[in-house]
Amino acid sequence: MNKQELVDAVAAATGQSKAAAADTIDAFIGTVTKAVTKGHAVQLVGFGSFSTGARAARLGRNPSTGAEIHIPAAKTVKFTAGKAFKDAVNAR
């Protein structure tokens, strides 16, 4: 599902116009992005949690030459699925 399909599904489920649903989704994504960027975790009960993590610096290899390269430390975004979400995915 891409963003437009998500907008269409939210608009159909809520009875909103597609423009209003798109604005709501954009506001949600923007708010979560700002919170996680500032180091806060965002927990949506039943869905999951968004947070930041740290990836340590490490040595890697260039696949074409085999030469060692230094990969710097970086922050990363983590998503941990909630129990209800996991159960819904696993209920076949």
C-alpha contacts under 8 A as a table, 3 or more apart, distances in Angstrom:
res1	aa1	res2	aa2	distance
1	M	5	E	5.83
1	M	6	L	6.57
2	N	5	E	5.38
2	N	6	L	6.30
3	K	6	L	4.97
3	K	7	V	6.17
4	Q	7	V	4.98
4	Q	8	D	6.18
5	E	8	D	5.02
5	E	9	A	6.16
6	L	9	A	5.08
6	L	10	V	6.11
7	V	10	V	5.20
7	V	11	A	6.03
7	V	18	K	6.31
7	V	21	A	5.76
7	V	22	A	5.50
7	V	25	I	7.36
8	D	11	A	5.14
8	D	12	A	6.16
8	D	18	K	6.25
8	D	21	A	7.82
9	A	12	A	5.13
9	A	13	A	6.09
10	V	13	A	5.07
10	V	14	T	6.01
10	V	16	Q	7.87
10	V	21	A	6.21
11	A	14	T	5.37
11	A	15	G	5.50
11	A	16	Q	4.88
11	A	17	S	5.77
11	A	18	K	5.36
11	A	20	A	7.81
11	A	21	A	5.41
12	A	15	G	5.37
12	A	16	Q	7.09
16	Q	20	A	6.11
16	Q	21	A	6.16
17	S	20	A	5.23
17	S	21	A	6.22
18	K	21	A	5.03
18	K	22	A	6.02
19	A	22	A	5.08
19	A	23	D	6.20
20	A	23	D	5.07
20	A	24	T	6.18
21	A	24	T	5.04
21	A	25	I	6.19
22	A	25	I	5.16
22	A	26	D	6.06
23	D	26	D	5.10
23	D	27	A	6.06
24	T	27	A	5.12
24	T	28	F	6.16
25	I	28	F	5.04
25	I	29	I	6.15
26	D	29	I	5.20
26	D	30	G	6.02
27	A	30	G	5.09
27	A	31	T	6.04
28	F	31	T	5.21
28	F	32	V	6.20
29	I	32	V	5.26
29	I	33	T	6.01
30	G	33	T	5.07
30	G	34	K	6.15
31	T	34	K	5.22
31	T	35	A	6.23
32	V	35	A	5.19
32	V	36	V	6.11
32	V	42	V	6.76
33	T	36	V	5.33
33	T	37	T	5.93
34	K	37	T	5.11
34	K	38	K	6.28
35	A	38	K	5.27
35	A	39	G	6.61
35	A	40	H	5.33
35	A	41	A	7.09
35	A	42	V	7.13
36	V	39	G	5.06
36	V	40	H	5.01
36	V	41	A	5.88
36	V	42	V	6.93
36	V	50	F	6.97
36	V	51	S	5.78
36	V	52	T	6.47
36	V	77	V	7.90
37	T	40	H	7.33
37	T	52	T	7.76
39	G	51	S	7.22
39	G	52	T	6.42
40	H	51	S	6.66
40	H	52	T	7.87
41	A	49	S	6.83
41	A	50	F	5.65
41	A	51	S	4.49
41	A	52	T	7.33
42	V	49	S	5.51
42	V	50	F	5.12
42	V	51	S	6.52
43	Q	48	G	6.01
43	Q	49	S	4.24
43	Q	50	F	6.46
44	L	47	F	5.41
44	L	48	G	5.34
44	L	49	S	6.02
45	V	48	G	6.30
45	V	82	G	6.87
46	G	82	G	5.25
46	G	83	K	6.29
46	G	84	A	4.85
46	G	85	F	6.04
47	F	81	A	6.07
47	F	82	G	4.89
47	F	83	K	7.52
47	F	84	A	6.57
47	F	85	F	5.23
48	G	79	F	6.87
48	G	80	T	5.42
48	G	81	A	4.17
48	G	82	G	4.16
48	G	83	K	7.90
48	G	85	F	7.35
49	S	78	K	7.96
49	S	79	F	5.59
49	S	80	T	5.23
49	S	81	A	6.55
49	S	82	G	7.19
50	F	77	V	7.06
50	F	78	K	5.70
50	F	79	F	4.67
50	F	80	T	6.70
51	S	77	V	5.87
51	S	78	K	5.19
51	S	79	F	6.56
52	T	75	K	6.70
52	T	76	T	5.62
52	T	77	V	4.60
52	T	78	K	5.61
53	G	75	K	5.73
53	G	76	T	5.12
53	G	77	V	6.05
53	G	78	K	6.29
54	A	73	A	7.46
54	A	74	A	6.08
54	A	75	K	4.65
54	A	76	T	5.98
55	R	73	A	5.55
55	R	74	A	5.22
55	R	75	K	5.98
55	R	76	T	6.82
56	A	72	P	7.34
56	A	73	A	4.63
56	A	74	A	6.79
57	A	70	H	7.48
57	A	71	I	5.65
57	A	72	P	4.53
57	A	73	A	4.00
57	A	74	A	7.46
58	R	70	H	6.19
58	R	71	I	5.32
58	R	72	P	6.68
58	R	73	A	7.45
59	L	68	E	6.52
59	L	69	I	5.74
59	L	70	H	4.82
59	L	71	I	5.81
60	G	68	E	5.64
60	G	69	I	5.18
60	G	70	H	6.24
60	G	71	I	6.48
61	R	66	G	5.48
61	R	67	A	5.51
61	R	68	E	4.51
61	R	69	I	5.63
62	N	65	T	5.59
62	N	66	G	5.00
62	N	67	A	5.37
62	N	68	E	6.36
62	N	69	I	6.65
63	P	66	G	5.45
63	P	67	A	7.91
81	A	85	F	6.21
81	A	86	K	6.37
82	G	85	F	5.31
82	G	86	K	6.22
83	K	86	K	5.09
83	K	87	D	6.04
84	A	87	D	5.06
84	A	88	A	6.11
85	F	88	A	5.10
85	F	89	V	6.25
86	K	89	V	5.18
86	K	90	N	6.14
87	D	90	N	5.13
87	D	91	A	5.99
88	A	91	A	5.27
89	V	92	R	7.36
